[in-house]
Amino acid sequence: MPDPLRKIEIQLENLFEKRTGILSAHILHAGKILARLIEALEERAEQGPGGRWIAPNAYRLKLGKRIWQTASAVPDLAALLGSKLEEHVTQSEMILLNPIQIEFTSDDSLREESIRVFAEIVRTGGEHTDAFPASDAAPIVLPHGAFLILNGSRHYPLNRPVINIGRQLDNHLVIDDALVSRRHAQLRAREGQYLLTDLGSKHGMKVNNSIVREWVLQPGDVFRLGNTELIYGDDREESITQPIPAHPAPDSPADTTPRPEKPAA
């Protein structure tokens, strides 16, 4: 799966004359805007009927002076960023109630390269008939009690339908390893199991010492990204009967099992 930031870089390169020194700055700023939009999308997503997640479709951005210059210089930037968000929604198996709308405004009170994003779900009267999946659509099912152990010490609970792994800070699981790509791998819930996928990383990945592109994880599997070793575990007996609840009950004091959170992608 191509890195969405790289895809927008390529499209921006076609919009600007390469002889100008402004090109790299515009690409960098557009990439920062996209990263903040994706972050806001994942943070403000809500769970709907059938276990599907609803992504925000209205975004208002307040931009510092230098970021605003990029937004003003590219007439089609909002549409371009909107298309990238729609791709992210599709890849994360979310749904939209209405087309994505992005609005930029300048805010002199912000630092020159600051970005502030406000995201919300705009609903319409027809959302329950057209936007939601059919009533017999399969709910997203998470492996019960799934987790990763990084390099034998760090424990990371797996409680989202989609988990991105990489060196870049907007990943769900960030790995500080020079041999790990910015967006290296992805975990995606499939019928009570996690499918591990290489996202076109430079150095690839190994599972149980074999080079693979995709792998359905089983408890005890060991996979390696760069110099980082990760061990997967879950409660296999309950993993196929644990759908994401529409309204998760509060954890009891005696139950420390991680509860589902909002997804991301």
N, C-alpha and C positions, 0 to 999 in steps of 0.2 A: 504494500500500500504506500503510495508516494507521500512524503512529508507535505502537509498542506502549506506550511510556510515556504517550502521550496517551490511549490506550484504557483503560489502568488508572486514569488520572486521572478519566475520565468515570465509571467504575464505582465508584470510591471516593467521588465526589461524591454518588452515590445512597445510600451507606451512612452518611454523616454528615449531621448537621443543619447547614445552611449558616450558621446564626446564631452558631455557636460559632467562636471564634478558633483552634481546634485543627485545623480542616479542612485548611488549607494545609500545616501541618507534617506531618500524616499523609500527605497526598498526596506531598509532597516525599520523605519517608522511604521510602514504598513504592516510589517511582520509583527511589531509590538502591538499594534491595534488588534490584529487578528488573534494573537495569543490572549489578550485581555477579553476579547469577545467570547472566545471559547471557554475561558475560565468562568465568565459570568453566566454563560449558557448552562454549564454544568452545575454551578452553584444554585441557580434559580429554577432548575427543572423540577417538575412536580409529578408524582405518580398518579396515573389515571386508571380507568377500568381495564381489566384484563392483565394487570401487571405491567402495562406499557407506561413509559415515561413521556411527559409532555415537555417539550423544549420551549423556552421563551421565544417570542417572535417579534418583539418590539425592543429596540435598543437605542438609548440616548447616550451619547458620549460627550463629555466635556474634555477639551483638549488644551494642553499648554501651547505656547506660541509656536515652537518648532514643529510639534506634531500637527498643529492646525495648518501650518504651511503645506505640509504634505497632503492633508485632506482636501485643501482648497485647490491644490495644483493638479489633482487627478479627478476629472469630472465623473468618471465611472467607478471610483473607488468604493463607494457604498454598495453598488451592485456586485462588484467583484468580491468584496468581503462577504456579502450576503450569500453568494453562491458557494463560498467555502464553508460557511456555517451550515447551509443546507446539506452539503456533502457530509459534514461532521454528524449532523442529525441522522442521516441515513445510515452511516457506518456504525453509529452507536445504537441503532434500532429504536430511536425515539420517534415521536410524531410531532407535527406542527398543526396548530389549529387555524392559522392564517399565514400568508406569505411573510417572510422576514422583512422588516423595515428597519433601516439604520439612519440615525440623524446625528450629524456632527454640529457642535457649537464650540466657540472659542471661550476660554475662561482665563482671564489675565491673572486671577488669583492663584493659579496653579503654576508649578515649576514648568520650565520650557518644554520638557519632554515627558510631562506627566499625563496620564490618561485616567479618567474616571468614568466608569460604565454603570448605567442603570438599565437593568433588563427586566421585562415583565411578560406575562402571558396575556395576550389580548384575546378575549373570547367573543364568540358570536352565537346567535340563537341556534345555529345548525350544527354546533360542535359535536353533539352527542349522536348525530346520525351519520355525518360525513367524515369527521376527523378520526373518531375512535375505531379501532379494529372490530371485526365482527365478534359477537359474543362467544363464539366457539374458538377464537384465536388462543393459541397456547400461551399461558403466562410465562414470564421469564423466571427460570428456576435457578437458584444459586446452590452450589455445593454447601452443605451444612458445616459450619465451623472451619471453613477453609483458611489457610494461612501460608505464608512463606517465611523461611528462616534465611537471612542473608549472612553469608560468610560465618555461619555457625553461631551467630549471636543476636543479631537484630531480628525481631519478630514483627511481621507485617500482616495484619488481618485482611482477608479478601472478602469484601462485602458489597461489591458493586458489580453490575452486569458487564461493564467494560472497564478495564484497568490498563492504562498506558504506562509503559516502563521505558526509561531512558535517562540520558544525562541532562536534558533540558529541564528547566525549573517548572514548566507547566505540565509535566507528566504527573500522574497520580503517585507513582513510585519513582522517586528520583535517585539515581545511582551515580555517585561521584567516582567515576572510573574513566580514565582517558580512552580506553578501548571500547567503551559503550557509546553507541551513536546517540544523537540528540533525541531521536524517537526510535528506539531499538526494537521493542517487542510489545505485543498486546495480549492480554488475557480477555477472553470473551465467554460468558456463561452460555452453555449449550446443554439443555436437558439435564441439569444437575451436575454438569462437569465443566471444567474450564478448558477451553481450547487455547493453546499457546501458539502465537503466530509471529514469525520474524517480519518486521516491517521494512525489509530491504536494507538492513543494517550493513555497515561496511565489513565487519568482522564476523557476522553470522552468529549462530548460537548452537550449542550442543545440549542434548538431553541424554543423560546416562551415557556420556562419552561418544554419542553419535551425532553427526551434523544433521540437523533437520530444519525444515521451513515451517512445519506445523506439527503439533503434537497434542493429543488429548491427555491431560495430566492425570496421573494416578498417585495416591498417597505414597510417599517415599521417593518419587522421581526427583532427580537432581539435574538442574539445568544451569548452564554457564553462559553468561553474557560478559564478554571481555575477560577481565580477571576476577569477576564476581560470581560466586557460587550461590545458588538459591535452591533450597529444598522445599518441595511442596507437600502439604498435608491437609487432610480433611477428615470428617466423620463419614466414612463411606456408607455406613448402614442407613443414615438418614438423608444422604445427599440428594436422592431423587424424589424426595417427598417434601421439600422445603421451598414452596413458592414465596415470592416477595409479597408480604401482606399489604393491602391497600392502606391500612392504618396500623403500623407496628405498635404492639403493646409495650409499655415501659419495661425496662429490664428489672427483674426482681433482684434483691440483694444477693440471693444464692446462685443466680444464673449470670455468668460472665461471658456467655457466648456472644460474639459480635453480631449486632443487628444490621440489616440492610440499610444503606444510606443512598443518597442521590447518586446517579451514575455520572459517568462521564464518558467519555470517549475517547 
